[in-house]
Amino acid sequence: MEAVRTQFAANLRGHRDRAGLSQEALADICDLHRTEISLLERCKRSPRLETIVILARGLELSSPAELLDGIV
């Protein structure tokens, strides 16, 4: 399970960095708390399905599946 969290965290941070957003800016766009973004990126929390969809929309990804790339 740790490998899943680690890959999700890397995907989230990569997409956030490419979008040029801080954790706080992404949290504001997604109506989440900045701490939530931090916990996800540090592998301290696993995201709920709803959170994955919200983050994908906030990052303007074509699909929430982009946040799951490399997770098998």
N, C-alpha and C positions, 0 to 999 in steps of 0.2 A: 504494500500500500504506500510505503514511503516513496518508491520510485514513481508512482502515479502522481503524488503531490509534488515531487521534485520537477517532473516534466511539465505539469500544469503551471507551476510557479515560473519556470523558465519561459514558457509560451506567453503567459500573461505579461511578464516584465518585458519580453521582446516586443510584443505588440504595443504595449504602452510606450516604450521608448521610441519605437518607429513613429508613433502618433505624436510624439513630442509632448507627452502629458506627464505631469507629476502625479504621484499617488493621490494627492489632494484634489487635483483637477479632475482626474478620472472618477474619484469618489463623488465629486460634485455633479458631474455629468450623469452618473448612474444613480444618484440619490442614495449612496451608501456612505458609511463612515470611513474615513481615511484609514482607521485602524483595521478595518476589514480587508482593504487592499494590501496593507502591510502584512497581515497574518497570512493571507493567501500566498504572497510572494516569498515569505520566509518559511513556507511549508508547515506552518503552525495550525492551519485549518484547512479542511477539505471543503470545496464549494458545493452548495446545493445546485441542483439543475437550474432553478430559477435564477440564481446568481450568475451562472455561466451565460445564460441568455441575456441578462441585463448587461453584463460586461461586454459581450460581443456587440450588442447594439451601441453601447457607449463608445466602443473602439471603432465602430462603423465597419465591422468585419462582414464578409458576405455570408458567413455561417458561423454559428457557435462552435461548430466542429473544428474551426481553425484553432481554438484554444485547447483542443484535445489532440493536436498533431503529435505523433510519436508515442502516444499512449496505447499500449496493446493489452 
